[in-house]
Amino acid sequence: MYRARLTRRSFVQRISAANAALLAGTTLLGNRALAAPGRARLSQADAPEITIDDFTSADIDWQQAKGQELIFGAAQHPWSTAITPLLPMFTELTGITVTPQVASETEFLTKLAVTLGGGSPTPDVFMMLALGQYATAKWIEPLDEYLADTNLTDPTSFDSEDIFPASFGYPVFAADDRRYAMAITTEAMTPFMRKDLMDAQGLSAPETFEDLYNVAAALKTAELAGIAMRGKPTNDAVTAPGAGFIWSYGGQIIDEQGEIAFDGDAAIAGVEMYGKTLKDNGPAGVASYHWYEVLTDFIQGKSAIGIDSSNMVLDIEDPEKSQVAGKVLYGAFPHHEDLPPRPYVSHWMFGMNAKSEHKAAAWLLMEFLTIKPGAILTARNRAVPPRASAWADPVFVELFGEQAAEAAMANIRAGDPTLVTRAIFHPQWPQIGDNLAVAFNQVITGSASAKDALTEAANKSREVLASS
């Protein structure tokens, strides 16, 4: 039987083997996904229409939970925006109504943990990140039985082999080898740069972190920030791009033994460079920036460089939203000296409340949104599902663009899922991540040196582990 509480040692010992498989899957992910843009230079007119008939072909009874109502908890995110127009089709197909409850990312994740911890049966389904915390506390429903139940899932329609291997394996919690969610996005921290401004000064895409600093400094003006990245001191904000600096400098956040490691020399150097780059070249108020502010500044022409989710391509290249569409170069994540780049790679996930009173209905919604036709419709609505069929869809190919896709997949391949899940799947990650985020923020604002800020944050985090 699965125990509600895990020791730190058992968590570390059991996570290593599963993450080795994720690393192998990342190579496959890159190969398959990169093939998609090259397969077809088709127009949107060539794309087949996706209708409700594409769902009814699945050999299940979509009406088996007719009349039930689901509460769907979501962060303000391109994926939740993309799937909202699909919900009326789901209701038509199943007779199940869905009420979305959407909040800003930090507000949503903070409230979700409190709500689930209090034993509430709603939301029935929700976007999620902290799998380790939720699974350890038994807040989320294991999904293996739902996938195996042919009354609920048609294996042919579901086609798990169409899902990128690293993405399919990502929500399997190594501590008990059970699936607790479905990956709904695939993304990596990716630089996006104003190519027109760089060309005007004869600047090349930065390869190292020193290059990044220097290019940002050269592009900065009184009206234009050289670079924007996250600075908000929460575990869901600055730690994502910031972690890539730590890992690319050769540092770690949590090491192989489960010990706090972000106060090591390499991690300190990475955080120091992150803070220096933003402090010297970032916009006013960058210490409060989440991804939304990074994206908004860039598409409004207020920053010359941004580093954030590869999925932002779909907003950056949308001429109805963006003032810089068609003027942007997408690049590889920087590296330090002769070390390889290690950008943060991640998947938002879709989980089911273990206390939900409508679990069959909840699974049908999860299935509807993640099988091929649902994923393709989501991709056409400017989100990035982890299915090869969605990446190969001609509408998505046209929206995303070949150069951006090559950059995104290069960064996804460069990332190390072991480093990511060792940190964010740790049951105490919310507290550890917040401590690390505060340290980043202090360095950005100049209120503390990287060494002092990280030493204090690491000591606080060790106290969290000692008390767990």
C-alpha positions in Angstrom: 0.0 0.0 0.0 1.1 3.6 -0.7 1.9 5.5 2.4 0.8 9.1 2.8 4.1 10.2 4.1 7.5 9.6 2.4 10.9 10.0 4.0 13.3 12.2 2.1 15.6 9.2 1.6 12.9 6.9 0.1 11.8 9.7 -2.2 15.3 10.2 -3.6 16.0 6.5 -4.0 12.8 5.8 -5.9 12.8 8.9 -8.2 16.1 8.2 -9.9 15.1 5.1 -12.0 12.0 6.7 -13.4 13.8 9.9 -14.4 16.4 7.9 -16.3 13.5 6.9 -18.6 12.4 10.5 -19.0 15.9 11.4 -20.2 15.7 8.7 -22.8 12.3 9.9 -23.8 13.6 13.5 -24.3 15.7 12.4 -27.2 12.7 10.7 -28.8 10.6 13.8 -28.1 13.1 16.0 -29.9 13.3 13.8 -33.0 9.6 13.4 -33.4 8.6 17.0 -32.7 11.3 18.5 -34.9 10.1 16.4 -37.8 6.6 18.0 -37.6 7.4 21.4 -39.1 9.4 19.9 -41.9 6.8 17.4 -42.9 4.4 19.8 -44.4 4.4 23.4 -45.4 0.7 23.4 -45.7 -1.8 26.2 -45.4 -4.6 26.2 -42.9 -7.0 25.5 -45.8 -5.4 22.1 -46.2 -6.1 21.1 -42.6 -9.0 18.7 -42.0 -11.8 20.1 -39.9 -12.1 18.6 -36.4 -15.8 17.9 -35.5 -17.6 16.0 -32.8 -17.6 13.0 -35.1 -13.8 12.7 -34.5 -14.7 12.1 -30.8 -17.7 9.8 -31.3 -15.5 7.4 -33.2 -13.9 6.3 -29.9 -15.4 3.0 -28.7 -16.8 4.3 -25.4 -20.1 5.6 -24.2 -19.5 9.3 -23.9 -23.0 9.7 -22.3 -22.4 7.5 -19.3 -22.2 10.4 -16.9 -24.9 12.6 -18.5 -26.4 15.3 -16.3 -23.4 15.7 -14.0 -21.6 19.0 -13.5 -17.8 19.4 -13.1 -15.9 22.3 -11.5 -12.7 22.9 -13.4 -9.9 24.8 -11.7 -7.5 26.5 -13.9 -4.6 29.0 -13.9 -4.7 32.0 -16.3 -2.6 30.4 -19.0 -2.7 29.9 -22.8 -3.8 26.3 -22.3 -6.9 27.2 -20.3 -7.7 29.9 -22.8 -7.4 27.5 -25.6 -9.6 24.8 -24.2 -12.4 27.0 -22.9 -14.1 27.2 -26.4 -14.0 23.4 -26.6 -16.2 23.0 -23.5 -19.6 23.4 -25.2 -18.6 20.6 -27.6 -17.8 18.4 -24.6 -21.2 19.2 -23.1 -22.9 18.3 -26.4 -20.9 15.1 -26.6 -21.4 13.9 -23.0 -24.3 15.8 -21.4 -21.8 16.9 -18.7 -21.6 20.6 -17.9 -18.3 22.2 -17.0 -17.9 25.4 -14.9 -14.3 26.8 -15.2 -12.9 28.7 -12.2 -9.8 30.6 -13.5 -7.4 32.8 -11.5 -3.9 34.1 -11.9 -1.2 31.4 -11.7 0.1 32.3 -8.2 -3.4 32.8 -6.8 -4.7 29.6 -8.3 -1.9 27.4 -7.1 -1.9 28.8 -3.6 -5.6 28.5 -3.3 -5.7 25.0 -4.8 -3.3 23.6 -2.2 -5.4 25.0 0.6 -8.7 23.7 -1.0 -7.4 20.2 -1.6 -5.7 20.1 1.8 -9.1 21.0 3.4 -10.7 17.9 1.8 -13.0 19.8 -0.6 -14.5 17.6 -3.4 -14.2 20.5 -5.8 -12.6 21.4 -8.1 -13.2 18.0 -9.7 -10.3 18.5 -12.2 -7.6 21.1 -12.2 -4.3 22.2 -13.8 -1.4 21.4 -11.5 2.4 21.5 -11.1 3.4 20.2 -7.6 2.7 16.5 -8.3 4.9 15.3 -5.4 3.2 17.3 -2.8 -0.3 16.4 -4.1 0.4 12.7 -4.5 2.1 12.4 -1.1 -0.9 14.0 0.6 -3.3 11.8 -1.4 -5.1 14.9 -2.8 -5.1 13.5 -6.4 -6.6 10.4 -7.9 -4.2 7.8 -9.5 -5.2 7.4 -13.1 -3.9 4.1 -14.2 -7.2 2.3 -13.6 -9.0 4.9 -15.7 -6.6 4.4 -18.6 -7.0 0.6 -18.4 -10.8 0.6 -18.1 -12.1 0.0 -21.6 -15.5 1.3 -20.6 -13.9 4.7 -20.1 -10.9 4.7 -22.5 -10.6 3.4 -26.0 -6.9 2.5 -26.3 -6.9 3.0 -30.1 -8.5 6.4 -29.8 -6.2 7.4 -26.9 -3.1 6.3 -28.7 -0.5 6.8 -26.0 2.3 6.4 -28.5 1.3 9.6 -30.2 2.2 11.4 -26.9 5.9 12.4 -26.6 7.5 9.8 -24.4 9.0 12.2 -21.9 5.6 13.9 -21.6 3.7 10.7 -21.1 6.2 9.6 -18.4 6.4 13.0 -16.7 3.3 12.6 -14.4 4.3 9.1 -13.1 5.4 9.6 -9.5 8.6 7.6 -9.0 7.8 7.1 -5.3 5.0 4.6 -6.0 5.3 4.2 -9.8 1.7 5.4 -10.4 0.3 8.0 -12.8 -1.4 10.9 -11.1 -2.0 13.3 -14.0 -1.8 13.9 -17.8 0.7 16.3 -19.3 -1.2 19.0 -21.2 1.7 21.2 -22.4 5.3 20.8 -23.3 7.7 23.7 -23.0 11.2 24.9 -22.3 12.7 28.2 -21.3 13.6 29.8 -24.7 15.2 33.2 -25.6 13.2 35.4 -27.9 14.9 38.5 -29.3 14.2 41.5 -31.5 16.0 40.5 -34.6 15.4 43.8 -36.3 17.1 45.7 -33.5 20.0 43.3 -33.3 20.6 43.4 -37.0 20.7 47.2 -36.9 23.6 47.0 -34.5 25.2 44.0 -36.1 24.6 41.8 -33.0 24.4 38.0 -33.1 22.2 35.8 -31.0 23.9 35.3 -27.6 25.5 31.9 -27.0 26.8 32.3 -23.4 25.4 34.1 -20.4 28.1 36.8 -20.8 26.9 37.2 -24.4 23.3 37.6 -23.2 24.3 40.3 -20.7 26.3 42.2 -23.3 23.6 42.0 -26.0 20.9 43.1 -23.5 23.2 46.0 -22.4 23.7 47.1 -26.1 20.0 47.0 -26.9 18.9 48.9 -23.7 17.7 52.5 -24.2 15.9 54.9 -22.0 12.6 53.7 -23.5 13.5 50.0 -24.0 14.5 47.4 -21.5 17.4 45.2 -22.6 15.8 42.1 -21.3 12.9 40.9 -19.2 12.6 37.7 -17.2 10.7 36.7 -14.1 11.5 38.2 -10.8 8.4 37.5 -8.6 9.5 35.7 -5.4 7.3 32.6 -5.6 8.1 29.0 -6.4 6.0 29.1 -9.6 7.6 32.3 -10.9 11.3 33.2 -10.9 12.5 29.7 -10.1 11.6 28.4 -13.5 13.9 30.5 -15.7 16.3 31.0 -12.8 16.8 27.2 -12.3 18.2 27.1 -15.8 20.9 29.5 -14.8 21.8 27.4 -11.8 21.9 24.1 -13.8 23.7 25.6 -16.7 26.4 26.9 -14.4 26.8 23.3 -13.1 24.9 23.8 -9.9 22.0 21.9 -8.4 18.9 22.8 -6.5 18.3 19.4 -4.8 21.1 16.8 -5.3 21.0 13.1 -5.9 20.8 12.4 -2.2 17.9 14.7 -1.7 19.9 17.4 0.0 19.6 21.1 -0.5 22.4 22.2 -2.9 21.6 25.6 -4.2 24.1 27.3 -1.9 27.0 25.7 -3.7 29.5 27.8 -5.6 28.1 27.0 -9.1 24.5 27.7 -8.1 25.6 31.0 -6.5 27.4 32.0 -9.7 24.3 31.2 -11.7 22.0 33.2 -9.5 24.5 36.1 -9.4 24.4 36.3 -13.2 20.6 36.1 -13.3 20.3 38.9 -10.8 23.0 41.0 -12.5 21.5 40.6 -15.9 18.0 41.9 -14.7 19.3 44.5 -12.3 21.4 46.2 -14.9 19.3 45.6 -18.0 15.8 44.8 -17.0 12.7 47.0 -16.8 11.6 49.0 -13.7 9.6 46.7 -11.4 11.1 43.5 -12.9 11.4 42.1 -9.3 7.6 41.6 -9.4 7.4 40.1 -12.9 5.7 36.7 -13.6 5.5 35.2 -17.1 2.6 37.5 -18.0 4.6 40.7 -17.5 7.5 39.2 -19.5 5.3 38.4 -22.4 3.3 41.7 -22.3 6.5 43.8 -22.3 7.9 41.9 -25.2 4.8 41.9 -27.5 4.3 45.6 -26.7 7.8 46.5 -27.8 9.0 47.4 -24.3 11.8 44.9 -24.1 14.4 43.7 -26.6 14.9 40.2 -25.2 12.8 37.9 -23.1 13.5 34.4 -21.8 10.4 32.4 -20.9 8.2 29.5 -22.1 8.6 28.4 -25.7 4.8 28.4 -25.8 4.8 32.2 -25.8 5.7 32.0 -29.5 2.0 31.7 -30.3 1.3 35.0 -28.7 4.4 36.7 -29.9 3.6 35.8 -33.6 -0.1 36.7 -33.3 -0.4 40.0 -35.2 -3.7 40.7 -33.5 -1.9 40.8 -30.1 1.7 41.5 -30.9 3.5 44.6 -32.1 6.6 42.6 -32.9 5.2 39.6 -34.9 7.6 38.7 -37.7 10.5 40.6 -36.1 11.6 38.0 -33.7 14.5 35.5 -33.5 14.2 32.4 -31.2 17.4 31.0 -29.8 19.1 28.3 -27.8 19.3 28.8 -24.0 22.7 30.2 -23.1 25.5 28.1 -21.7 28.4 28.8 -19.3 31.9 28.3 -20.6 32.2 24.7 -21.9 29.2 23.4 -19.9 26.0 22.4 -21.8 22.9 24.5 -21.4 20.3 23.1 -19.1 17.1 25.1 -19.5 14.0 24.4 -17.3 11.7 22.1 -19.2 8.2 21.4 -17.9 4.7 20.3 -18.4 1.6 21.7 -16.9 -0.5 18.7 -15.9 -4.2 17.9 -15.6 -5.2 16.1 -12.4 -8.4 14.7 -10.7 -9.4 15.5 -7.2 -9.3 12.3 -5.1 -12.4 13.5 -3.2 -14.4 14.3 -6.4 -17.9 12.9 -6.5 -17.9 12.7 -10.3 -14.8 10.8 -11.1 -16.0 9.1 -14.3 -17.2 12.4 -15.6 -13.9 14.0 -14.6 -12.0 11.4 -16.5 -14.1 11.8 -19.6 -13.2 15.6 -19.6 -9.5 14.7 -19.2 -9.8 12.2 -22.0 -11.7 14.6 -24.3 -9.1 17.4 -23.9 -6.0 15.1 -24.3 -6.8 12.6 -27.1 -5.8 13.5 -30.6 -8.8 15.6 -31.8 -8.9 17.5 -28.5 -5.1 18.1 -28.6 -5.3 19.3 -32.2 -8.1 21.8 -31.5 -6.2 23.0 -28.5 -3.1 23.5 -30.6 -5.1 25.5 -33.2 -6.3 27.7 -30.4 -2.6 28.6 -29.6 -1.6 26.2 -26.9 1.1 23.5 -27.2 0.0 19.9 -26.3 2.5 17.1 -26.1 1.2 15.1 -29.0 3.1 14.5 -32.3 -0.2 14.7 -34.2 -0.8 18.2 -32.8 2.7 19.4 -33.7 2.2 18.0 -37.3 -1.2 19.7 -37.8 -0.8 22.2 -40.7 -2.7 24.9 -38.8 -0.3 24.6 -35.8 2.7 24.4 -38.1 1.7 27.7 -39.7 1.0 29.4 -36.3 4.2 28.3 -34.6 6.7 28.7 -37.4 9.6 26.5 -38.4 12.4 28.6 -36.8 10.6 28.9 -33.5 9.8 25.2 -33.5 13.5 24.3 -34.1 14.5 26.5 -31.2 11.8 25.2 -28.9 12.7 21.6 -29.5 16.4 22.2 -29.2 15.8 23.6 -25.7 13.4 20.8 -24.8 16.2 18.3 -25.8 18.8 20.3 -23.9 16.8 20.2 -20.7 17.3 17.5 -18.1 13.9 16.3 -16.6 15.8 14.6 -13.7 17.0 18.0 -12.5 13.4 19.4 -12.9 11.5 16.6 -11.2 14.0 16.2 -8.4 13.1 19.7 -7.4 9.5 20.4 -8.2 8.2 16.8 -7.4 9.7 16.9 -4.0 6.9 16.9 -1.4 8.3 20.0 0.2 8.9 21.9 -3.0 6.4 24.7 -2.3 8.3 25.8 0.8 11.8 25.1 -0.7 10.9 26.8 -3.9 9.6 29.9 -2.2 12.8 30.1 -0.2 14.8 29.9 -3.4 12.6 32.4 -5.1 13.1 35.0 -2.3 16.8 34.6 -2.7 16.6 35.3 -6.5 14.5 38.3 -5.8 16.9 39.7 -3.3 19.7 39.4 -5.8 17.6 41.1 -8.5 16.8 44.0 -6.2 20.4 44.2 -4.9 19.2 43.8 -1.3 21.6 40.9 -0.7 24.5 39.2 -2.4 23.9 35.9 -4.1 26.0 34.1 -1.5 24.2 35.6 1.5 20.7 35.2 0.0 21.2 31.6 -1.0 22.9 30.6 2.2 19.9 31.9 4.2 17.4 30.3 1.8 19.2 27.0 1.9 19.3 26.9 5.7 15.6 27.7 5.9 15.0 24.8 3.4 17.1 22.4 5.4 14.9 23.2 8.4 11.8 22.3 6.3 13.3 18.9 5.4 14.4 18.3 9.0 10.9 18.8 10.2 9.2 16.7 7.6 
